Amino acid sequence: MSDRRAPTPAPAPVIAVVGPSGVGKDSVMAALLARDPGIRPVRRVITRAPEAGGEDYQPVTEDVFAGMVAAGAFALHWQAHGLSYGIPATIDGQRAEAGTGVLVNLSRAVLRQAQDRFGTLIVLALEADEAILAERLAARGREDAAGQAKRLGRAALELPEGLARVHRIDNSGALDTAVEAALAALHPESA
């Protein structure tokens, strides 16, 4: 009798939603989760105050974050906008259980590192007109005018070279339009 085992299925891809501040990443991600039951969300760890609002995240202090880094608690971590961000190492277990993929808000600066770490990475690069970005940043009220201007200055940053699967999605208009484009990118066989 031979010992034939079924091959272990490949882990689900990591779906990275990226784009400038105010582009609507949280809104698009929430809509994708509502529309595709095969997608699992990844909750980031951020050194942002819990009352700051926005996405569902685990708020921690800088000291706690540093301890988590030292303990190997993150698959990825980076700094941006004066904050530290981390993707828990538990993402690997989530990938084993997800159907379509695991959905995570990433920084454009760590996309190559993410592709190297996870292998299968699908990038949904959200874009919007600058005037719309400025309006959205002002409406959310997290930063003062100088902070908003700094974030707008980073809006034109390009994606790193060498990414295997990038889908650019315009989120200047209706949310449903952007979500339909994202779903078509994730499920080209159904589009």
Long-range contacts (C-beta under 8 A, 24 or more apart in sequence): 10-120, 11-92, 11-95, 11-96, 11-119, 11-120, 12-38, 12-40, 12-95, 12-96, 12-97, 12-98, 12-99, 12-100, 12-101, 12-102, 12-120, 13-95, 13-101, 13-102, 13-118, 13-120, 13-121, 13-122, 14-91, 14-95, 14-101, 14-102, 14-104, 14-114, 14-118, 14-120, 14-121, 14-122, 15-39, 15-100, 15-101, 15-102, 15-103, 15-104, 15-122, 15-124, 15-186, 16-104, 16-105, 16-106, 16-111, 16-114, 16-121, 16-122, 16-123, 16-124, 17-103, 17-104, 17-105, 17-106, 17-124, 17-126, 18-105, 18-106, 18-107, 18-108, 18-111, 18-123, 18-124, 18-125, 18-126, 18-159, 19-108, 19-125, 19-126, 19-127, 19-128, 19-171, 20-127, 20-128, 20-133, 20-151, 20-152, 20-154, 20-155, 20-156, 20-157, 21-81, 21-133, 21-137, 21-151, 21-152, 21-154, 21-155, 22-128, 22-132, 22-133, 22-134, 22-135, 22-136, 22-137, 22-140, 22-151, 22-152, 23-126, 23-127, 23-128, 23-133, 23-136, 23-155, 23-171, 24-126, 24-128, 24-136, 24-171, 24-175, 24-178, 25-55, 25-105, 25-126, 26-54, 26-55, 26-105, 27-171, 27-175, 28-124, 28-126, 28-169, 28-171, 28-175, 28-178, 28-179, 28-182, 29-55, 29-103, 29-105, 31-175, 31-176, 31-179, 32-103, 32-179, 32-182, 32-183, 32-186, 33-103, 35-179, 35-183, 36-100, 36-183, 36-186, 36-187, 37-99, 38-98, 38-99, 38-100, 38-101, 39-98, 39-99, 39-100, 39-101, 39-102, 39-103, 40-94, 40-97, 40-98, 40-101, 40-102, 40-103, 41-102, 41-103, 41-104, 42-87, 42-88, 42-91, 42-94, 42-102, 42-103, 42-104, 43-88, 44-85, 44-86, 44-87, 44-104, 44-105, 45-73, 45-74, 45-85, 45-86, 45-87, 45-88, 46-83, 46-84, 46-85, 46-86, 47-83, 47-84, 47-85, 48-83, 52-142, 53-140, 53-142, 54-140, 54-142, 55-105, 75-117, 75-118, 76-106, 76-110, 76-113, 76-114, 76-117, 78-107, 78-109, 78-110, 80-107, 80-109, 81-151, 91-118, 100-186, 100-187, 101-186, 108-157, 108-158, 108-159, 108-160, 109-160, 111-159, 111-160, 111-163, 112-160, 112-162, 112-163, 115-162, 115-163, 115-164, 121-163, 121-164, 121-165, 122-165, 122-167, 122-185, 122-186, 123-159, 123-163, 123-165, 123-166, 123-167, 124-167, 124-169, 124-182, 124-185, 125-159, 125-166, 125-167, 125-168, 125-169, 126-169, 126-171, 126-178, 127-168, 127-169, 127-170, 127-171, 127-172, 128-170, 128-171, 128-172, 129-172, 130-155, 132-172
